[in-house]
Amino acid sequence: MARLTREQSQARTRNKLLESAYQIMARFGYGGASIERIAEDAGFSKGAFYSNFVSKEDIFIQLLEDNAGRDVAELTELLDKYDNPEELIDVLANWASERGGDRRWGLLAIELLRRAQDDEMLGDRQIKLFRDQWEGVGNILIRKLGLAPRPPASAFYIGGIVLELTYSGISSFLKDGAPGVLLKIVLGSMYRDSHRANATTAVSK
């Protein structure tokens, strides 16, 4: 087996620490997730932790950033394969139900965001990331579903609806598949409304 380069080894250590941070925070909450617990679960020393992250706050902000960026990339790749609107909505609903089915992440994200707000840990960089996430997902749906959003609807808010319904804390306590069902209702209505409006405009011309 080829020996890992220093950069590859550090990247692997960093990824293991992120995975452990997620597992430990999901199990014990943010308050109970100490640096010692995270490092031990990953199989490293505290020194290895501090070689990759400045603090516990730093690693949890990284968890939020990674999750936000992954959603847009995943949905872009997933939805680009579909042109049939009903099919696309079904695929997105299944994605939301699968993501929302991991109850740990939805509840953890709410706790992390609340703590970040209370402790003023979310800076302009992180806020922009989440705004870009909402807008990125919204633009995918506008393009693929041929939506013509009317104010106050916009790419930003359409993406927000998808991600808020997917990760909403209350949906974690509803029956399995609830995020997907909610999204099918909302996006189906938006699609039909948009295309009725387009048809009416075409007839009036």
C-alpha positions as CSV (number, residue, x, y, z in Angstrom):
1,M,0.0,0.0,0.0
2,A,1.3,3.4,-1.0
3,R,2.3,5.6,2.0
4,L,0.1,8.6,2.5
5,T,1.6,12.1,2.0
6,R,1.6,14.5,4.9
7,E,-1.3,16.4,3.3
8,Q,-3.3,13.2,2.8
9,S,-2.6,12.1,6.4
10,Q,-3.7,15.4,7.8
11,A,-6.9,15.4,5.7
12,R,-7.8,12.0,6.9
13,T,-7.2,13.0,10.5
14,R,-9.3,16.1,10.0
15,N,-12.1,14.1,8.5
16,K,-12.1,11.5,11.3
17,L,-12.3,14.3,13.9
18,L,-15.2,15.9,12.0
19,E,-17.0,12.5,11.9
20,S,-16.4,12.0,15.6
21,A,-17.5,15.5,16.5
22,Y,-20.8,14.8,14.7
23,Q,-21.3,11.5,16.5
24,I,-20.3,12.9,19.9
25,M,-22.4,16.1,19.6
26,A,-25.4,14.1,18.4
27,R,-25.1,11.7,21.4
28,F,-24.2,14.2,24.2
29,G,-25.3,17.6,22.8
30,Y,-23.0,20.5,22.2
31,G,-22.4,21.1,25.9
32,G,-21.4,17.5,26.6
33,A,-19.1,17.2,23.6
34,S,-15.7,17.9,25.0
35,I,-12.6,18.1,22.9
36,E,-11.2,15.1,24.9
37,R,-14.3,13.0,23.9
38,I,-14.1,14.0,20.3
39,A,-10.3,13.3,20.0
40,E,-10.6,10.0,21.9
41,D,-13.5,8.8,19.7
42,A,-11.5,9.5,16.6
43,G,-8.5,7.7,18.1
44,F,-6.3,10.8,18.4
45,S,-4.7,13.0,21.1
46,K,-5.9,16.5,22.0
47,G,-2.7,17.7,20.2
48,A,-4.0,16.2,17.0
49,F,-7.3,18.0,17.5
50,Y,-5.5,21.4,18.0
51,S,-3.4,20.8,14.9
52,N,-6.6,20.8,12.9
53,F,-9.1,23.0,14.8
54,V,-8.7,26.1,17.0
55,S,-11.5,25.1,19.4
56,K,-14.7,23.2,19.8
57,E,-16.5,26.2,18.3
58,D,-14.3,26.0,15.3
59,I,-15.1,22.3,14.6
60,F,-18.8,22.7,15.0
61,I,-18.8,25.7,12.6
62,Q,-17.0,23.5,10.1
63,L,-19.7,20.8,10.5
64,L,-22.4,23.3,9.7
65,E,-20.4,24.6,6.7
66,D,-19.7,21.1,5.3
67,N,-23.4,20.2,5.6
68,A,-24.6,23.4,3.8
69,G,-22.2,23.0,0.9
70,R,-22.9,19.3,0.5
71,D,-26.6,19.9,0.1
72,V,-26.3,22.2,-2.9
73,A,-23.7,19.9,-4.6
74,E,-25.8,16.8,-4.0
75,L,-29.0,18.3,-5.3
76,T,-27.4,19.8,-8.3
77,E,-26.0,16.4,-9.3
78,L,-29.2,14.6,-8.4
79,L,-31.8,16.8,-10.0
80,D,-29.9,17.5,-13.2
81,K,-30.7,13.9,-14.2
82,Y,-34.5,14.6,-14.3
83,D,-36.5,16.8,-16.6
84,N,-40.0,15.5,-15.8
85,P,-41.4,17.8,-13.1
86,E,-43.4,15.2,-11.3
87,E,-40.4,12.8,-11.3
88,L,-38.1,15.5,-10.1
89,I,-40.4,16.5,-7.2
90,D,-40.6,12.8,-6.2
91,V,-36.9,12.5,-6.2
92,L,-36.4,15.6,-4.1
93,A,-39.1,14.4,-1.7
94,N,-37.3,11.1,-1.2
95,W,-34.0,13.0,-0.7
96,A,-35.7,15.2,1.9
97,S,-37.2,12.2,3.7
98,E,-33.9,10.4,3.8
99,R,-32.0,13.5,5.1
100,G,-34.8,14.4,7.5
101,G,-34.9,10.8,8.7
102,D,-31.5,11.3,10.3
103,R,-33.1,12.9,13.4
104,R,-29.7,13.5,15.0
105,W,-28.7,16.0,12.4
106,G,-31.9,18.1,12.5
107,L,-31.9,18.4,16.2
108,L,-28.2,19.0,16.4
109,A,-28.3,21.7,13.7
110,I,-31.0,23.5,15.7
111,E,-28.9,23.4,18.9
112,L,-25.7,24.4,17.1
113,L,-27.3,27.4,15.3
114,R,-29.0,28.5,18.6
115,R,-25.7,28.4,20.4
116,A,-23.9,30.1,17.5
117,Q,-26.4,32.9,17.6
118,D,-26.3,33.3,21.4
119,D,-22.5,33.3,21.4
120,E,-22.2,35.4,18.2
121,M,-20.0,32.7,16.6
122,L,-21.6,32.9,13.2
123,G,-19.8,35.5,11.2
124,D,-20.4,37.0,7.8
125,R,-18.7,34.1,6.1
126,Q,-21.1,31.5,7.7
127,I,-24.2,33.6,7.2
128,K,-23.4,34.1,3.5
129,L,-22.8,30.4,3.2
130,F,-26.3,29.5,4.4
131,R,-27.8,32.3,2.3
132,D,-26.0,30.9,-0.7
133,Q,-27.2,27.4,0.1
134,W,-30.9,28.5,0.1
135,E,-30.4,30.5,-3.1
136,G,-28.5,27.7,-4.8
137,V,-31.2,25.2,-4.1
138,G,-33.9,27.6,-5.1
139,N,-32.2,28.4,-8.5
140,I,-32.0,24.7,-9.3
141,L,-35.8,24.3,-8.7
142,I,-36.7,27.4,-10.7
143,R,-34.7,26.2,-13.6
144,K,-35.8,22.6,-13.5
145,L,-39.4,23.2,-12.8
146,G,-39.8,26.2,-14.9
147,L,-41.1,28.3,-12.0
148,A,-41.9,32.0,-12.4
149,P,-41.9,33.1,-8.7
150,R,-43.9,36.2,-7.9
151,P,-42.8,38.4,-5.0
152,P,-42.2,37.8,-2.2
153,A,-41.3,34.3,-3.6
154,S,-37.7,34.2,-4.8
155,A,-34.9,31.6,-5.3
156,F,-33.8,32.4,-1.8
157,Y,-37.1,31.7,-0.2
158,I,-37.9,28.6,-2.4
159,G,-34.6,27.1,-1.4
160,G,-35.3,28.0,2.2
161,I,-38.7,26.2,2.1
162,V,-37.0,23.0,0.9
163,L,-34.2,23.0,3.5
164,E,-36.3,24.2,6.4
165,L,-38.9,21.4,5.7
166,T,-36.1,18.9,5.3
167,Y,-34.3,19.7,8.6
168,S,-37.1,21.2,10.6
169,G,-37.0,19.9,14.2
170,I,-40.7,19.1,14.5
171,S,-40.6,16.8,11.4
172,S,-38.2,14.6,13.3
173,F,-41.0,13.7,15.6
174,L,-43.6,13.0,12.9
175,K,-44.0,9.8,11.0
176,D,-41.2,8.6,8.7
177,G,-41.2,10.5,5.3
178,A,-42.9,13.6,6.7
179,P,-40.4,16.0,5.2
180,G,-40.9,14.5,1.7
181,V,-44.7,14.6,2.0
182,L,-44.6,18.3,3.0
183,L,-42.3,19.1,0.1
184,K,-44.5,17.3,-2.4
185,I,-47.5,19.3,-1.3
186,V,-45.6,22.7,-1.4
187,L,-43.6,22.2,-4.6
188,G,-46.5,20.6,-6.4
189,S,-48.7,23.6,-5.6
190,M,-46.0,26.0,-6.6
191,Y,-45.4,24.2,-9.9
192,R,-49.2,24.0,-10.8
193,D,-49.7,27.7,-9.8
194,S,-46.7,28.9,-11.8
195,H,-47.8,27.0,-14.9
196,R,-51.4,28.1,-14.6
197,A,-50.2,31.7,-14.5
198,N,-48.0,31.1,-17.6
199,A,-50.9,29.5,-19.5
200,T,-53.2,32.4,-18.6
201,T,-50.5,34.9,-19.8
202,A,-50.1,33.0,-23.0
203,V,-53.8,33.0,-23.7
204,S,-54.2,36.7,-23.0
205,K,-51.6,37.5,-25.5
